[in-house]
């Protein structure tokens, strides 16, 4: 970001309005291709704005009400209209617990890096799933536990009894020897805690001459010499990934730059922490070669994962899961100097999309209620979604939606002037006034409290003002 951009300290957002893509990238529904879908039914539906400038705090707040970004384009799925409801998912990294599969992914990577040993057992990578493969939804936690008990209740009961008997005998022996049983139990709990594996416990430091491969994860910002020097290699890797994994042949440099390089985030000045808040590329460099790149935003309260692409030749390392684990570990490190930054955002969770459901395997995760903006534990939220037939589900139906901010607090930009919303209305005439109010009501509803801290830019506002002709504004949207 240039020095001129860094001087801007307020978010400037350009209204685009509702948009439908004509087809859904998740369920592959197309307006004219799906039997039983009427002509007036829109598959993928969202509200969009272009962010010319965006503070990290404002974007963090927008994430917390269901927005996300692709380059400078910010979008919010309209949940009761879109074909695939998309729930924002987050993980508290301070409470994260590794699953058996995740441990195996880390162990495989460690064995390959240290010993050059290839994994002997293939681990399923959800990012490589066949879109048309029918995968049943996960069973709700309570039902699964009941079924497990029904399978062999006698064996389970017998096992519990034996375990309790052994515990009681151990306690009796120590009591006879005059030991402090409470101190014994405390030390036992400490030992059990020490045995719990963390991500860091799998990440040994590379030693020259002893390890088979060297992996370095380099976090770089756009505009730095390191970024510019590695651009061609990163772009070539992106093209290979898109062609091989997504069968996408349209991978122009312009599209790559707009999708993964462009960012509206303003890096705050005077931040003593390194790295500063903002947008970054994390390059996975194996033996001097970039094999993967993760695009992330470092925000006041979270690390937001935007996109990840990798060399398909290294799919045996289960790169999708491995990168998420490394990003979680990175968030844990960031939280040491920024205690409020302890959440990891993985974008959206879609119950009906197998490729996206894998995000729920990082425990304990929460899903965002689109009505109340409150978080619910993923297991409870998924139970509600499945009970509702996987249609858009409000997790807290009995609680009210938080009130929108006062319209008197909304600022609008017209060329070189910033005016409060009521002042703009005074200078407008019908029917443009009604049209303007409709757009602002829509934006206020979906942006909620964030709208009072940003400046809204309408490229055609000149035509709305009293005494102004359409020719007076070129509609370019320049700020």
C-alpha positions in Angstrom: 0.0 0.0 0.0 1.3 3.4 -0.9 2.0 6.3 1.5 -1.0 8.2 0.2 -3.2 5.2 0.9 -1.9 4.9 4.5 -2.9 8.5 5.2 -6.5 7.5 4.8 -8.0 6.6 8.2 -11.6 6.1 7.2 -13.3 3.3 5.3 -14.8 4.4 1.9 -17.3 1.9 0.5 -19.0 2.1 -2.9 -22.5 0.7 -3.1 -23.1 -2.0 -5.7 -26.4 -3.5 -4.5 -27.8 -7.1 -4.7 -26.4 -9.4 -7.2 -26.9 -13.0 -8.3 -24.2 -15.0 -10.1 -26.5 -17.0 -12.3 -24.9 -20.1 -11.0 -23.6 -21.4 -7.7 -20.0 -22.3 -7.2 -20.9 -24.7 -4.4 -24.0 -26.7 -5.4 -23.4 -26.0 -9.2 -27.0 -24.9 -9.6 -27.6 -22.9 -12.7 -30.6 -20.8 -13.3 -31.5 -22.5 -16.6 -30.0 -25.9 -15.9 -31.7 -27.1 -12.7 -35.0 -29.0 -13.2 -37.8 -27.6 -11.0 -36.2 -24.2 -10.5 -38.5 -21.4 -11.8 -37.2 -18.6 -14.0 -37.6 -16.0 -11.2 -35.6 -18.1 -8.7 -32.0 -16.9 -8.3 -29.4 -19.5 -7.3 -26.6 -17.5 -5.6 -27.7 -14.2 -4.1 -25.6 -11.6 -2.2 -25.2 -7.9 -1.5 -21.9 -6.3 -2.7 -19.8 -3.2 -2.2 -16.4 -2.1 -3.5 -14.0 -1.1 -0.7 -11.8 1.7 -1.9 -10.3 2.0 1.6 -11.1 -0.2 4.6 -9.8 -0.1 8.1 -8.9 -3.4 9.7 -11.3 -2.7 12.6 -14.2 -2.1 10.3 -13.5 -5.3 8.3 -13.2 -7.3 11.5 -16.7 -6.0 12.5 -18.0 -6.8 9.0 -16.7 -10.4 9.4 -18.7 -10.6 12.6 -22.0 -9.9 10.8 -21.4 -12.3 7.9 -19.4 -10.3 5.3 -16.3 -11.4 3.5 -14.0 -10.2 0.7 -12.5 -11.2 -2.6 -9.9 -8.6 -3.5 -11.6 -5.2 -3.0 -15.1 -6.7 -3.5 -17.0 -7.2 -0.2 -20.0 -9.4 -0.2 -22.7 -10.6 2.2 -24.8 -13.7 1.2 -28.5 -12.9 1.5 -29.3 -16.0 3.5 -33.0 -16.3 3.0 -32.7 -16.0 -0.8 -29.4 -17.7 -1.7 -29.5 -21.4 -2.7 -26.6 -22.3 -0.3 -26.8 -20.6 3.1 -23.2 -19.7 4.2 -22.5 -19.3 7.9 -19.4 -17.6 9.1 -17.2 -20.0 11.1 -14.6 -19.2 13.6 -12.3 -21.1 16.0 -10.8 -19.9 19.3 -7.2 -21.0 18.9 -6.6 -20.9 22.6 -9.0 -23.8 23.0 -8.1 -25.7 19.9 -7.6 -29.5 20.2 -6.0 -31.7 17.6 -8.0 -34.6 16.2 -6.4 -38.0 15.5 -6.5 -37.3 11.7 -4.9 -33.8 12.2 -2.1 -35.4 14.3 -1.5 -37.8 11.5 -1.3 -35.0 8.9 1.3 -33.2 11.1 3.2 -36.4 11.7 3.3 -37.3 8.0 4.7 -33.8 7.2 7.3 -34.1 9.9 8.5 -37.5 8.7 8.7 -36.3 5.2 10.7 -33.2 6.1 13.0 -34.8 8.6 13.5 -38.3 7.1 12.2 -37.9 3.5 9.6 -40.6 4.3 6.5 -40.6 2.2 3.2 -41.3 3.9 2.2 -44.9 3.8 -1.4 -44.3 4.5 -3.4 -41.9 2.4 -5.4 -39.2 4.3 -8.5 -38.0 2.6 -8.3 -34.3 1.5 -11.8 -32.7 1.4 -10.5 -30.0 -1.0 -10.0 -32.6 -3.7 -13.5 -34.1 -3.4 -15.6 -34.8 -6.4 -18.3 -32.1 -6.4 -20.9 -34.6 -7.6 -20.1 -37.2 -5.0 -23.0 -37.8 -2.6 -21.6 -37.6 1.0 -24.1 -37.9 3.8 -24.2 -35.1 6.4 -22.5 -35.7 9.7 -24.7 -37.3 12.4 -25.5 -34.9 15.2 -23.4 -35.5 18.3 -26.2 -36.7 20.6 -27.6 -39.3 18.2 -24.2 -40.6 17.4 -23.4 -41.2 21.0 -26.8 -43.0 21.6 -26.1 -45.3 18.6 -22.6 -46.1 19.8 -24.1 -47.1 23.2 -26.7 -49.3 21.5 -24.1 -51.2 19.5 -22.5 -52.9 22.5 -23.8 -51.6 25.8 -22.6 -54.5 27.9 -19.0 -54.2 26.8 -19.1 -50.5 27.3 -20.5 -50.8 30.8 -18.0 -53.6 31.7 -15.1 -51.4 30.6 -16.3 -48.5 32.7 -16.7 -50.6 35.8 -13.1 -52.1 35.4 -11.6 -48.7 35.0 -13.4 -47.3 38.1 -12.3 -50.4 40.1 -8.7 -49.8 39.1 -8.9 -46.1 40.1 -10.4 -47.0 43.5 -7.7 -49.6 44.2 -5.0 -47.1 43.4 -6.5 -44.6 45.7 -6.8 -47.1 48.6 -3.2 -48.1 48.2 -2.0 -44.6 48.5 -4.2 -43.9 51.5 -2.8 -46.9 53.3 0.8 -45.5 52.6 -0.3 -42.2 54.1 0.0 -40.2 50.9 -2.0 -37.0 50.2 -4.5 -38.2 47.7 -5.4 -34.7 46.6 -1.8 -34.0 45.7 -1.6 -37.3 43.9 -4.6 -36.4 41.8 -3.3 -32.9 41.0 0.0 -34.3 39.8 -1.8 -36.9 37.7 -3.9 -34.2 36.0 -0.7 -32.3 35.2 0.9 -35.3 33.6 -2.2 -35.9 31.5 -2.1 -32.2 30.4 1.5 -32.6 29.4 0.7 -35.6 27.3 -1.8 -33.6 25.2 -0.2 -33.0 21.8 -0.2 -29.5 20.3 0.7 -28.3 16.9 4.0 -26.9 18.1 4.9 -30.3 19.5 5.1 -31.6 15.9 7.1 -28.7 14.6 10.8 -29.3 15.2 13.5 -26.8 14.1 15.3 -27.6 10.9 18.9 -28.7 11.3 21.3 -28.4 8.3 22.7 -31.7 7.2 20.4 -33.7 9.4 17.0 -33.1 7.7 16.0 -34.4 4.3 14.0 -31.2 3.4 13.8 -27.6 4.6 10.4 -26.0 4.8 10.2 -22.2 5.5 6.9 -20.3 5.8 7.5 -16.7 4.8 4.9 -14.0 5.6 5.2 -11.1 3.1 3.2 -8.0 2.2 2.4 -6.7 -1.3 4.8 -4.0 -2.4 7.8 -5.4 -0.6 11.0 -6.5 -2.5 10.4 -10.1 -1.5 6.9 -10.0 -2.9 7.9 -8.5 -6.2 10.7 -11.0 -6.7 8.5 -14.0 -6.1 5.5 -12.7 -8.1 6.1 -14.7 -11.2 6.7 -18.0 -9.3 3.6 -17.5 -7.2 1.5 -16.7 -10.2 2.8 -19.7 -12.1 1.9 -21.9 -9.1 -1.6 -20.4 -8.9 -2.2 -21.2 -12.6 -1.0 -24.8 -12.2 -3.3 -25.2 -9.1 -6.3 -23.8 -10.9 -5.8 -25.9 -14.0 -5.2 -29.1 -12.2 -7.5 -28.9 -9.2 -10.4 -26.7 -10.6 -9.9 -27.3 -14.3 -9.9 -23.5 -14.7 -8.0 -22.4 -17.8 -8.8 -18.7 -17.4 -6.0 -17.6 -15.1 -4.8 -14.2 -16.3 -2.4 -12.1 -14.3 -5.0 -9.4 -14.1 -7.5 -11.8 -12.6 -4.9 -13.1 -10.2 -4.0 -9.6 -9.0 -7.6 -8.6 -8.6 -8.5 -11.8 -6.7 -5.6 -12.5 -4.5 -3.3 -9.4 -4.5 -5.6 -6.4 -4.4 -6.7 -5.4 -0.9 -8.5 -2.4 0.5 -7.1 -2.8 4.0 -5.4 0.2 5.6 -2.3 -0.7 7.6 -2.6 1.4 10.8 0.3 3.6 11.6 2.1 3.4 14.9 1.4 -0.3 15.5 4.4 -1.6 17.6 3.6 -5.2 16.8 5.2 -7.1 13.9 3.8 -8.0 11.5 1.3 -5.1 11.4 -2.4 -5.5 10.8 -3.2 -5.9 7.1 -3.2 -8.4 4.2 -0.4 -10.9 3.6 0.7 -13.9 1.5 2.2 -16.8 3.4 4.6 -18.7 1.1 5.5 -22.3 1.9 9.0 -22.6 0.6 10.3 -26.2 0.3 14.1 -26.5 -0.5 14.0 -23.0 -2.0 10.9 -23.6 -4.1 7.4 -22.1 -3.4 5.0 -25.1 -3.2 2.0 -23.3 -1.6 0.6 -19.9 -0.8 -1.9 -18.8 1.8 -3.6 -15.4 1.5 -4.5 -14.1 5.0 -5.7 -10.9 6.7 -4.3 -10.1 10.1 -7.1 -8.2 12.0 -7.5 -6.8 15.5 -9.3 -9.9 16.8 -8.6 -12.7 14.2 -6.6 -14.1 11.4 -8.9 -14.4 8.4 -8.0 -17.1 5.9 -8.9 -15.9 2.4 -7.5 -18.5 0.0 -5.0 -21.2 -0.3 -3.4 -22.8 -3.4 -0.6 -25.3 -3.7 1.4 -27.5 -6.1 -0.7 -30.6 -6.8 2.5 -32.6 -6.8 2.6 -32.3 -3.0 -1.0 -33.4 -2.4 0.3 -36.4 -0.5 1.0 -34.0 2.4 -2.8 -33.2 2.7 -1.9 -29.6 2.1 -5.4 -28.2 2.8 -5.5 -29.5 6.3 -1.8 -28.9 6.9 -2.0 -25.2 5.9 -5.0 -24.7 8.2 -3.1 -26.2 11.1 -0.1 -23.9 10.4 -2.4 -20.9 10.2 -3.9 -21.9 13.6 -0.4 -22.1 15.0 0.5 -18.7 13.5 -2.6 -17.2 15.1 -1.6 -18.7 18.5 1.8 -16.9 18.1 0.1 -13.6 17.2 -2.1 -13.8 20.3 1.0 -13.7 22.5 1.6 -10.0 21.6 -2.0 -9.3 20.7 -4.1 -11.0 23.4 -7.4 -10.0 21.7 -6.3 -11.7 18.5 -7.2 -15.3 19.3 -9.7 -16.3 16.6 -9.2 -18.0 13.4 -11.8 -17.4 10.6 -12.0 -20.0 7.8 -14.6 -18.1 5.7 -18.0 -19.8 5.4 -19.4 -23.2 6.5 -21.9 -24.8 4.2 -23.7 -27.9 5.5 -24.7 -29.2 2.1 -21.2 -28.8 0.5 -18.8 -31.6 1.4 -15.8 -29.5 0.5 -16.7 -26.9 3.1 -17.9 -29.2 5.9 -14.3 -30.2 6.7 -14.0 -26.8 8.4 -16.2 -28.1 11.2 -13.5 -30.7 12.1 -11.4 -28.0 13.8 -12.7 -28.0 17.3 -14.1 -26.1 19.0 -15.7 -24.0 16.3 -18.7 -21.6 16.3 -21.2 -20.6 13.7 -22.6 -17.1 13.4 -26.4 -16.6 13.7 -27.4 -14.3 10.8 -30.2 -12.7 12.7 -28.8 -12.0 16.2 -25.1 -12.0 15.3 -24.5 -14.3 18.2 -22.2 -17.3 18.0 -23.4 -20.9 18.6 -21.1 -24.0 19.1 -20.9 -25.7 15.8 -22.3 -29.0 17.0 -25.5 -27.3 18.3 -25.8 -25.2 15.2 -25.5 -28.1 12.8 -28.1 -30.0 14.7 -30.5 -27.1 14.1 -29.6 -26.9 10.4 -30.1 -30.6 9.8 -33.4 -30.5 11.7 -34.5 -27.7 9.4 -33.7 -29.7 6.2 -30.4 -27.8 5.7 -32.4 -24.6 4.7 -31.4 -21.2 6.1 -31.6 -21.5 9.9 -31.8 -18.9 12.6 -30.0 -20.2 15.6 -31.7 -18.0 18.2 -35.2 -17.5 16.8 -36.7 -16.2 20.0 -34.1 -13.3 20.3 -34.5 -10.0 18.5 -32.2 -8.7 15.9 -30.0 -5.9 17.3 -31.4 -2.4 16.3 -29.7 -0.6 13.4 -27.8 2.6 14.1 -29.5 6.0 13.6 -29.7 7.3 10.1 -28.3 10.6 11.4 -24.9 8.8 11.9 -24.5 7.7 8.3 -22.0 9.6 6.1 -22.2 9.8 2.3 -19.5 11.0 -0.2 -20.3 13.1 -3.2 -17.1 14.0 -5.2 -15.0 16.0 -2.7 -17.8 16.4 -0.1 -18.8 14.2 2.8 -22.4 14.9 4.0 -24.6 13.3 6.6 -27.4 11.2 5.2 -30.3 13.6 6.3 -28.5 16.5 4.6 -28.3 14.5 1.4 -32.0 13.8 1.5 -32.8 17.4 1.8 -31.2 18.1 -1.5 -32.9 15.3 -3.4 -36.2 15.2 -5.4 -38.6 12.3 -6.2 -38.4 9.7 -7.6 -34.7 9.6 -7.0 -35.3 10.2 -3.2 -37.3 7.0 -2.9 -34.7 5.1 -4.9 -31.9 6.4 -2.8 -33.8 5.6 0.5 -34.4 2.0 -0.7 -30.7 1.5 -1.4 -29.6 3.0 1.9 -32.2 1.0 3.9 -30.9 -2.2 2.3 -27.3 -1.3 3.0 -28.0 -0.2 6.6 -29.9 -3.5 7.2 -27.0 -5.7 6.1 -24.1 -3.6 7.3 -25.7 -2.9 10.6 -23.6 -1.0 13.1 -20.6 -0.8 10.7 -22.4 1.7 8.5 -22.0 4.4 11.1 -18.2 4.2 11.0 -17.7 4.2 7.2 -18.4 6.6 4.3 -20.8 5.4 1.7 -20.0 6.4 -1.9 -22.6 6.4 -4.7 -21.0 6.9 -8.2 -24.3 8.3 -9.6 -25.3 10.5 -6.7 -24.8 13.6 -8.8 -28.0 12.7 -10.7 -29.9 12.5 -7.5 -29.3 16.1 -6.3 -31.6 19.0 -6.9 -30.7 21.0 -10.1 -28.1 18.4 -11.3 -28.3 16.7 -14.7 -27.1 13.2 -15.4 -24.4 14.6 -17.7 -22.8 16.3 -14.7 -21.5 13.0 -13.3 -19.5 10.5 -15.3 -20.4 7.6 -13.0 -16.9 6.5 -12.9 -16.9 5.9 -9.1 -13.5 7.6 -8.6 -12.9 8.8 -5.1 
